[in-house]
Amino acid sequence: MTLSRLGLTGELETGLLLVPASLTIQWQEELWEKFNINAYRFDRGSGNEYVFHDAFGREYAPPSTADLDLDADRHEEAWVESPIWRFLHTRQNDTGPTIVIMSWHTARLEDRWDQVAPKDGGRPRTRDEVPASCRGRTPTNREGVWDAVIVDEAHNARLGSSFYSLLERLREHTQTYYLLTATPMQLHAGELYDLMSLLDLPGDWEHKGQFVEFFETRQALTQALDDELGPNDRGSTSEEWSAQTTLETGRYQDRLPSERTLSSRVFDTVAETLEIDDEDQSRKIAKDRVLTTCTLAADYGEHYDGYIETFQTALDEYDVDPFDANEDEKLKYLLYPEWKAEEEWLTFSRGDRLTALDDLSESGWRVVQDVLAESTPVDALIHRNTRDTLRKYEQVGLLDATVPTRNPQQREIELTEATREVYDRIDDYTNKFYKLAQQSDEAETRAIGFVMTTYRQRLTSSVYAISQSLQRRLETLRAQRTVLKGKQRATDRNTADSEQAILDTLSEYDLDNLEALDELEGDFEEADLAAVVPNVTDEGIDLLEQEIAELESFVDDLARIDRDPKIGQLREDLAKLDRDGHNRIIIFTQYADTMDFIRRSSSRFTGRQLRRTRAAAVRCTTPKMGPGRQSGKSE
């Protein structure tokens, strides 16, 4: 829809869609059928060479350099070496935008980077010298810089991967990024930062450490305020600090007053939540963290509209009295952006701001909490289409269809002792190797962290799914260990054909079923070997050996889990739905392994036919059982 609107208004002349290889044709069909956009898919053609396929199946070979009608000096520009940009050059006078669809599985390969982000083959052009398209601006002389790049399943671009490196390079060659993902963050706020940094985070938000600490501190502060000001307000209890050691903690308290101020209690809880180990300085460190968080919120107000309105709304909601200890002014010390402070001739020091934190009342802390909740680039740069949004569209007449009402019900499932042990062991495994991967200086090793996040998801899906994944993971690691030996042999004999030595080693194994090669999509001659096997370094080999040993210590135990507790709950739910007269049930799963497991398990106790309809869903079809009970069909 965005592409269509920008194209119709003349604000977009070129667009690149980087999508998973399996979705390139679907994207092309959807753009044509839904928005009348005839996008060109860059893929292998009938002659096995890369060509452009339009929505009607016609093939267009990229023009050669000699075919371009250019002045001599323009032949020095880097885009001339790109078949994609040469094609775009020939279409620049077409009516409407020219959209290219390309598999990011292919584009991420380093020898393809110059095709989408031309830089190395001549004089590069960047967004600094090529202005963005707009109505009335000539569409010519714009080669080398995309008006928009849309990335589907963008969460696959993890820091350290070749895909992420491609997107980093593309930043200087695109006016706008649209990153599409349902899961921008798996385990850690740093993963969200990595994606959002591609969108040019403003001011101090561009520093990863501060970005991550903001969300950690905000969460800890929310917990502290809920503890202090919520229903179980510890401030109203008889709990006191004394200048005595305690048997429970063995910790000597260093202050005599029997009661702490609200702010002191908040800082202590923040320190405890953040696990700040320095007992002598924990409160001071926590207060500094909270102040930095307020500073980042104010920095948000420097770059985005609506911030002052949010601040003022919070003041009004919590009835902050400007005559009560000048609390409104103290909140301005903490949260005002520089431009607003200058506008009101307000001056203050860091010391003034720290004192303001110490003096905040309950209302003042609630104002801080509300402002922090709504003042991050995440709110400004991430857009989610929720059901509430769709209902608003329906109410104002922008959506004809009726938005269905969902009635989700959670089920608390008791784990057996054996299953609990498996869950805990796998949780320890994923946490351990995620942290080790993130501490590494090697890009390939850091990418292992994303593998661990995937396993966490599969664990929540079913024991069977994670069992299958970890069995395959162990096979892959053992194969990688042998590949590393092949790489080492190639290095030792100083052969010029070291890659062939690796392929020779790979041929010793049947790698067809290994997840490490799934993304190659059958194009092994274009495989990025660095994405398949790690580098031959002491750190890489040591981590590999550690993970193999860890998996070997418990992976066989997974096969001995004879019953997944979720199946028991599913049995009860299906029986109830059957008694209530429902004869058609759709079961959605995230992973095919879980789906297959449900199909086998459910057929044993329901007597129903379960048919696999898509990778994410199965259909339960009830046999005829008398009048009024008919077999259902999936729509």
C-alpha positions in Angstrom: 0.0 0.0 0.0 2.9 2.4 0.8 4.6 1.6 -2.4 1.4 2.2 -4.3 0.7 5.5 -2.7 4.2 6.8 -3.0 4.3 5.7 -6.6 1.0 7.5 -7.5 2.2 10.7 -5.9 5.5 10.7 -7.7 7.5 10.3 -4.5 9.0 7.0 -5.4 10.7 6.1 -8.7 12.7 3.0 -7.6 12.2 0.3 -5.0 14.0 -2.9 -4.0 12.2 -5.7 -2.2 14.6 -8.1 -0.4 12.5 -11.2 0.5 13.1 -14.9 1.4 13.8 -16.9 -1.7 10.6 -19.0 -1.2 8.4 -15.8 -1.3 9.7 -13.9 -4.3 6.9 -15.1 -6.7 4.2 -14.6 -4.0 5.4 -11.1 -3.5 5.3 -10.4 -7.2 1.8 -11.9 -7.6 0.4 -9.9 -4.6 1.8 -6.6 -5.8 0.2 -7.1 -9.2 -3.2 -8.5 -8.0 -3.7 -6.2 -5.0 -2.0 -2.9 -6.2 -1.6 -3.2 -9.9 2.2 -2.9 -9.5 4.1 -4.9 -12.2 7.3 -5.6 -10.2 10.4 -7.3 -11.8 11.7 -10.4 -10.1 15.5 -10.7 -10.5 16.2 -14.5 -10.7 17.5 -17.2 -12.9 15.7 -17.4 -16.3 15.2 -20.1 -18.9 18.9 -19.9 -19.9 20.0 -20.3 -16.2 21.3 -16.7 -16.3 19.9 -14.0 -14.1 17.2 -12.0 -15.8 14.2 -9.9 -14.9 10.8 -11.6 -14.8 7.7 -9.4 -15.0 4.3 -10.3 -13.5 3.3 -12.0 -16.8 6.3 -14.3 -17.0 8.2 -12.4 -19.6 11.9 -12.3 -19.3 14.1 -9.2 -19.8 17.9 -9.6 -20.0 19.9 -6.9 -18.3 21.4 -4.4 -20.8 25.2 -4.4 -21.2 27.3 -1.4 -20.5 27.7 -0.7 -24.2 23.9 -0.4 -24.5 23.7 2.6 -22.1 23.4 6.0 -23.6 25.7 7.9 -21.2 28.3 10.6 -21.3 31.8 9.4 -21.0 32.3 10.7 -17.5 29.3 8.8 -16.2 30.8 5.5 -17.2 33.0 5.9 -14.2 30.1 5.7 -11.8 29.9 2.4 -9.8 26.3 1.6 -10.7 27.2 1.1 -14.4 28.7 -2.3 -13.3 25.4 -3.5 -11.8 23.0 -5.4 -14.0 20.1 -4.3 -11.8 20.9 -0.6 -12.0 21.6 -0.8 -15.8 18.1 -2.2 -16.1 16.6 0.5 -13.9 18.4 3.1 -16.1 16.5 1.9 -19.1 13.1 2.1 -17.3 13.5 5.5 -15.7 11.1 7.1 -18.1 8.4 4.5 -17.5 5.1 5.6 -16.0 5.1 4.8 -12.4 7.8 3.3 -10.2 10.1 0.5 -11.1 10.2 -2.2 -8.4 12.7 -5.0 -8.2 12.2 -8.1 -6.2 15.3 -10.1 -5.2 15.9 -13.0 -2.8 18.0 -11.8 0.2 19.4 -15.3 0.3 21.2 -14.4 -3.0 21.7 -10.7 -2.3 23.5 -11.3 1.0 26.3 -13.1 -0.8 29.3 -10.7 -0.8 29.9 -11.0 -4.6 26.3 -9.7 -5.1 26.5 -6.6 -2.9 27.6 -4.4 -5.8 24.5 -5.3 -7.7 22.2 -3.7 -5.1 24.6 -1.2 -3.4 27.1 -0.3 -6.1 30.3 0.9 -4.5 33.5 -1.0 -5.5 33.3 -0.9 -9.3 33.8 2.8 -9.8 32.7 6.1 -8.3 29.9 5.4 -5.8 26.8 7.5 -5.4 25.1 7.9 -2.1 21.9 9.5 -0.7 24.0 12.5 0.3 24.3 13.5 -3.4 21.2 12.0 -4.9 18.1 13.7 -3.6 15.0 11.7 -2.7 12.2 11.5 -5.3 9.4 14.0 -5.0 6.5 15.3 -7.1 7.8 17.4 -10.0 11.5 16.3 -9.6 13.1 14.7 -12.7 13.4 10.9 -12.5 16.7 10.9 -14.4 20.2 10.9 -13.0 19.2 9.1 -9.9 21.0 5.8 -10.4 22.8 4.1 -7.5 20.4 5.2 -4.8 17.1 3.5 -4.1 14.1 5.6 -3.1 13.0 2.7 -0.8 14.2 -0.7 0.3 11.7 -3.1 1.8 13.1 -6.1 3.7 10.7 -9.0 4.5 11.5 -11.2 7.5 14.1 -8.7 8.5 14.7 -10.4 11.9 16.9 -12.8 9.9 19.5 -10.0 9.6 21.3 -10.5 12.8 24.5 -8.5 13.7 27.4 -10.5 12.4 25.6 -12.2 9.5 26.3 -11.4 5.9 22.7 -10.4 5.5 23.1 -7.7 8.1 26.4 -6.5 6.6 24.5 -6.1 3.3 21.8 -3.9 4.9 24.5 -1.8 6.6 26.1 -1.2 3.2 22.7 -0.4 1.7 22.1 2.4 4.2 24.1 4.8 2.1 22.3 3.7 -1.0 18.7 4.1 0.0 16.6 7.0 1.1 14.2 4.9 3.2 14.2 1.5 4.8 11.0 -0.5 5.6 11.9 -3.5 7.7 9.1 -6.0 8.0 9.1 -8.5 10.9 6.8 -10.0 13.5 9.7 -10.7 15.8 12.1 -7.8 15.9 13.5 -9.0 19.3 13.9 -12.5 20.5 15.8 -12.4 23.8 17.6 -9.1 24.2 17.0 -5.4 23.5 20.3 -5.3 21.7 18.7 -7.3 18.9 16.1 -4.6 18.5 18.8 -2.0 18.5 20.7 -3.8 15.7 17.7 -3.5 13.4 16.7 0.0 14.4 20.2 1.3 14.0 19.7 0.7 10.3 17.1 3.5 10.5 19.5 6.2 11.7 18.7 6.5 15.4 18.9 10.1 16.6 21.2 11.7 19.1 22.4 9.6 22.0 20.1 6.7 21.0 22.6 5.7 18.4 24.8 4.2 21.2 23.9 0.6 21.7 24.9 0.5 25.4 22.6 3.4 26.2 19.8 2.1 24.1 19.9 -1.3 25.9 20.3 0.3 29.3 17.3 2.6 28.8 14.9 -0.4 28.4 16.6 -2.3 31.2 16.4 0.6 33.6 12.9 1.6 32.5 11.7 -2.0 33.3 13.5 -2.0 36.7 12.0 1.4 37.5 8.5 0.2 36.6 8.9 -2.7 38.9 10.2 -0.5 41.7 7.2 1.9 41.4 4.8 -1.0 41.2 6.3 -2.3 44.4 6.2 1.0 46.2 3.0 2.6 44.9 0.9 -0.4 43.9 -1.5 -2.4 46.0 1.3 -4.0 48.0 3.0 -0.7 48.8 6.1 -1.4 50.9 6.1 2.2 52.0 3.1 1.5 54.2 4.5 -1.5 55.9 6.5 -1.6 59.1 9.6 -2.6 57.4 12.5 -0.6 58.7 16.2 -0.3 58.1 18.4 -0.3 61.3 22.0 0.1 61.9 22.3 -3.6 62.7 23.4 -6.6 60.8 20.8 -9.2 60.0 20.9 -12.9 60.1 19.0 -13.3 56.8 21.4 -11.3 54.7 24.5 -10.8 56.9 24.6 -7.3 55.5 25.5 -4.3 57.7 23.2 -1.4 56.9 25.1 1.9 56.8 22.4 4.4 57.7 20.7 5.2 61.0 17.2 6.6 60.0 14.5 4.0 60.5 12.7 5.0 57.3 13.9 5.7 53.8 12.5 8.3 51.5 10.3 7.1 48.6 13.1 7.9 46.1 15.7 6.0 48.2 13.4 2.9 48.2 12.9 3.2 44.5 16.7 3.4 43.8 17.3 0.4 46.1 14.7 -1.7 44.2 16.1 -0.6 40.9 19.6 -1.6 42.0 18.3 -5.0 43.2 16.4 -5.6 39.9 19.4 -4.6 37.8 21.6 -6.9 40.0 24.1 -4.1 40.7 26.7 -5.9 42.8 28.5 -2.9 44.4 26.9 -2.7 47.8 28.5 0.6 48.7 27.5 2.4 45.5 24.5 0.5 44.3 22.0 3.2 45.1 24.2 5.9 43.5 24.7 3.7 40.4 20.9 3.1 40.2 20.2 6.8 40.5 22.7 7.6 37.7 21.0 5.0 35.5 17.6 6.5 36.1 19.0 10.0 35.3 20.5 8.8 32.1 17.2 7.2 31.2 15.5 10.6 31.7 18.2 12.2 29.6 17.5 9.8 26.7 13.7 10.6 27.0 14.5 14.3 26.7 16.7 13.6 23.7 13.8 11.9 22.1 11.9 15.2 22.6 14.7 16.9 20.7 13.9 15.0 17.5 10.2 13.9 17.6 6.9 15.8 17.8 4.4 15.3 20.5 6.8 14.9 23.4 5.9 18.1 25.3 2.2 17.2 24.9 3.0 13.9 26.5 4.8 15.6 29.4 2.0 18.1 30.0 -0.7 15.4 29.9 1.1 13.5 32.6 1.5 16.6 34.7 -2.3 17.2 34.5 -3.2 13.6 35.0 -1.3 13.3 38.3 -2.3 16.8 39.5 1.3 18.0 40.0 1.0 21.2 41.9 3.4 23.8 40.7 3.4 25.4 44.1 4.2 22.3 46.0 8.0 22.3 46.4 8.3 23.4 42.7 7.8 19.8 41.6 6.8 20.8 38.1 10.1 22.6 37.7 12.0 19.7 39.0 10.3 17.4 36.5 11.3 19.9 33.8 14.9 19.6 35.0 14.7 15.9 34.4 12.6 15.6 31.2 12.8 18.9 29.2 14.6 18.8 25.9 17.2 21.5 25.4 15.1 23.5 23.0 12.2 23.7 25.4 14.4 24.6 28.4 15.9 27.4 26.3 12.5 28.6 25.3 11.4 28.9 29.0 14.8 30.4 30.0 15.3 27.4 32.3 18.9 26.6 33.4 20.0 23.7 35.6 23.0 21.6 36.4 23.5 17.8 36.7 23.5 18.4 40.5 20.1 20.0 40.2 18.7 17.1 38.3 20.1 14.5 40.8 18.5 16.5 43.7 15.2 16.6 41.7 15.2 12.8 41.6 15.7 12.6 45.4 12.8 15.0 46.0 10.2 13.4 43.7 6.8 12.6 45.2 4.5 9.8 44.2 2.9 12.0 41.5 6.3 13.1 40.2 7.5 9.5 39.8 4.3 8.6 38.0 4.9 11.5 35.6 8.4 10.1 34.9 7.1 6.6 34.4 4.5 7.8 31.9 6.9 9.9 29.9 9.5 7.1 29.7 6.8 4.7 28.5 6.0 6.9 25.5 9.3 8.5 24.6 11.5 6.1 22.6 12.4 5.8 18.9 10.7 2.4 19.1 7.3 4.2 19.4 8.3 6.6 16.6 9.8 4.1 14.1 7.8 0.9 14.7 4.2 0.6 13.4 2.0 -2.4 14.3 -1.3 -3.2 12.7 -3.3 -4.5 15.6 -6.9 -5.5 15.7 -7.7 -2.3 17.5 -6.2 -0.3 14.6 -8.2 -2.3 12.1 -11.4 -1.6 14.1 -10.7 2.1 14.0 -10.3 1.8 10.2 -13.7 0.0 10.1 -15.4 2.7 12.3 -14.3 5.6 10.0 -15.2 3.7 6.8 -11.7 2.9 5.6 -12.2 -0.9 5.9 -15.2 -2.7 4.5 -14.6 -6.1 6.1 -15.7 -6.9 9.6 -12.8 -7.4 12.0 -13.4 -10.8 13.8 -13.4 -10.8 17.6 -10.9 -13.1 19.3 -11.5 -14.7 22.6 -8.1 -16.1 23.7 -8.0 -18.3 26.7 -4.7 -19.3 28.4 -4.1 -22.7 29.8 -1.7 -23.3 32.7 -0.1 -26.7 32.0 1.6 -28.6 34.8 4.9 -30.1 33.7 5.9 -33.6 34.7 9.2 -33.8 36.7 11.0 -35.3 33.7 9.7 -32.6 31.4 10.6 -29.9 33.8 14.2 -31.2 34.0 14.3 -31.1 30.2 13.0 -27.6 30.0 15.4 -26.4 32.6 18.4 -28.1 30.9 17.6 -26.7 27.5 17.0 -23.3 29.0 20.4 -23.4 30.6 22.0 -24.5 27.3 20.4 -21.7 25.2 21.3 -19.1 27.8 24.8 -20.2 28.1 25.7 -20.3 24.5 23.7 -17.2 23.7 25.8 -15.2 26.2 29.1 -16.8 25.0 28.2 -16.0 21.4 27.4 -12.3 22.2 30.7 -11.9 24.0 32.7 -13.0 21.0 34.6 -10.7 18.7 34.0 -12.9 15.7 31.0 -12.1 13.5 30.3 -15.8 12.7 30.3 -16.8 16.4 28.0 -13.9 17.4 25.5 -15.2 14.8 25.1 -18.4 16.9 23.1 -16.2 19.3 20.2 -16.1 16.8 20.3 -19.9 16.6 19.8 -20.0 20.3 16.8 -17.7 20.2 15.2 -20.0 17.7 15.6 -23.0 20.0 14.0 -21.1 22.8 10.9 -20.6 20.6 10.9 -24.3 19.6 11.1 -25.3 23.2 7.9 -23.4 23.9 6.2 -25.1 20.9 6.7 -28.7 22.0 9.3 -31.1 23.5 9.2 -33.0 20.2 10.1 -29.9 18.1 13.1 -29.0 20.3 14.2 -32.6 20.4 14.3 -32.8 16.6 16.1 -29.5 16.4 18.8 -30.4 18.9 19.4 -33.8 17.3 19.9 -32.0 13.9 22.0 -29.4 15.6 24.3 -32.0 17.1 24.7 -33.7 13.7 25.5 -30.3 12.1 28.1 -29.5 14.7 29.8 -32.8 14.3 29.9 -32.2 10.5 31.2 -28.7 11.1 34.0 -30.1 13.2 35.1 -32.3 10.4 34.8 -29.4 7.9 37.0 -27.3 10.2 39.6 -30.1 10.0 39.4 -29.9 6.2 39.9 -26.2 6.3 42.9 -26.7 8.6 44.3 -29.3 6.2 43.9 -26.8 3.4 45.7 -24.2 5.4 48.5 -26.5 6.4 49.3 -27.5 2.9 49.0 -23.9 1.7 46.9 -24.9 -1.2 45.5 -22.2 -3.5 42.3 -24.1 -3.8 41.3 -24.1 -0.1 37.7 -23.8 -0.9 37.8 -27.0 -2.9 39.4 -28.7 0.1 36.4 -27.6 2.1 34.0 -28.9 -0.5 35.8 -32.2 -0.6 35.4 -32.4 3.2 31.7 -31.5 2.9 31.3 -34.3 0.4 32.2 -36.8 3.1 28.8 -36.2 4.7 25.2 -36.4 3.6 24.3 -32.8 4.4 20.9 -32.8 2.7 19.0 -32.7 6.0 21.2 -30.3 7.8 19.6 -27.0 8.8 22.8 -25.2 8.2 22.3 -25.7 4.4 18.5 -25.1 4.3 18.9 -21.5 3.2 21.1 -22.3 0.2 17.9 -23.1 -1.7 19.7 -25.6 -3.9 22.1 -22.9 -5.2 25.3 -24.5 -3.8 27.6 -22.8 -6.3 26.5 -19.5 -4.7 26.7 -20.7 -1.1 28.4 -18.4 1.4 30.6 -21.0 3.1 31.2 -18.6 6.0 27.5 -19.0 6.8 27.8 -22.8 6.8 30.9 -23.3 8.9 32.8 -21.1 11.4 36.3 -19.8 10.9 39.3 -21.8 11.9 40.2 -19.9 15.0 40.9 -21.1 18.5 37.8 -19.3 19.8 35.6 -20.8 17.1 36.9 -24.3 17.6 36.7 -24.1 21.4 33.0 -22.9 21.3 32.2 -25.7 18.8 33.7 -28.4 21.1 31.9 -26.9 24.1 28.5 -27.0 22.4 29.0 -30.6 21.2 29.9 -31.8 24.7 26.9 -29.9 26.2 24.5 -31.4 23.7 25.9 -34.9 24.0 25.4 -34.8 27.8 21.6 -34.5 27.5 20.2 -34.8 24.0 19.6 -38.5 24.3 17.4 -37.8 27.4 14.9 -36.0 25.1 13.9 -39.2 23.3 12.9 -40.7 26.7 10.1 -38.1 27.2 7.1 -40.3 26.3 4.4 -37.7 26.8 4.2 -34.0 26.2 1.9 -32.4 28.9 0.5 -30.1 26.2 -1.0 -33.1 24.4 -3.1 -33.9 27.5 -4.5 -30.4 27.6 -5.2 -30.5 23.9 -7.1 -33.7 24.4 -9.3 -32.1 27.0 -9.9 -29.0 24.8 -10.8 -31.1 21.8 -13.2 -33.3 23.8 -15.0 -30.2 25.2 -15.3 -28.6 21.7 -16.7 -31.9 20.5 -19.3 -32.0 23.3 -20.2 -28.4 22.4 -21.1 -29.4 18.9 -18.0 -28.0 17.0 -17.2 -30.2 14.0 -14.4 -28.2 12.5 -11.2 -27.3 14.3 -8.1 -25.6 13.1 -4.9 -26.1 15.1 -2.1 -23.6 14.4 1.5 -24.4 15.2 4.6 -22.4 14.6 6.8 -25.4 13.5 6.1 -28.3 11.2 7.7 -30.7 13.7 5.1 -29.8 16.3 2.3 -30.1 13.7 3.4 -33.6 12.7 3.7 -34.6 16.3 0.1 -33.4 16.9 -1.2 -35.2 13.9 0.3 -38.5 15.1 -0.7 -38.0 18.7 -4.2 -36.7 18.2 -5.3 -39.3 15.7 -4.8 -41.9 18.5 -7.3 -40.5 20.9 -9.8 -38.5 18.8 -10.6 -41.0 16.0 -10.5 -37.9 13.7 -8.7 -37.3 10.4 -6.1 -34.6 10.7 -4.8 -33.2 7.5 -1.8 -31.1 7.0 -2.9 -28.0 5.0 0.0 -25.5 5.4 3.3 -25.3 7.2 1.6 -23.5 10.1 -1.7 -25.2 10.4 -3.5 -28.6 10.5 -7.2 -29.3 10.0 -9.3 -31.6 12.1 -12.2 -33.1 10.1 -14.8 -35.0 12.1 -16.4 -38.0 10.5 -20.2 -38.1 10.2 -21.8 -39.0 13.4 -25.6 -38.8 12.7 -28.1 -36.1 11.9 -26.7 -32.5 12.3 -23.1 -33.8 12.6 -21.4 -33.4 9.2 -17.7 -33.5 8.3 -16.3 -30.0 7.9 -14.1 -28.6 5.2 -11.4 -26.0 5.6 -11.9 -22.7 4.0 
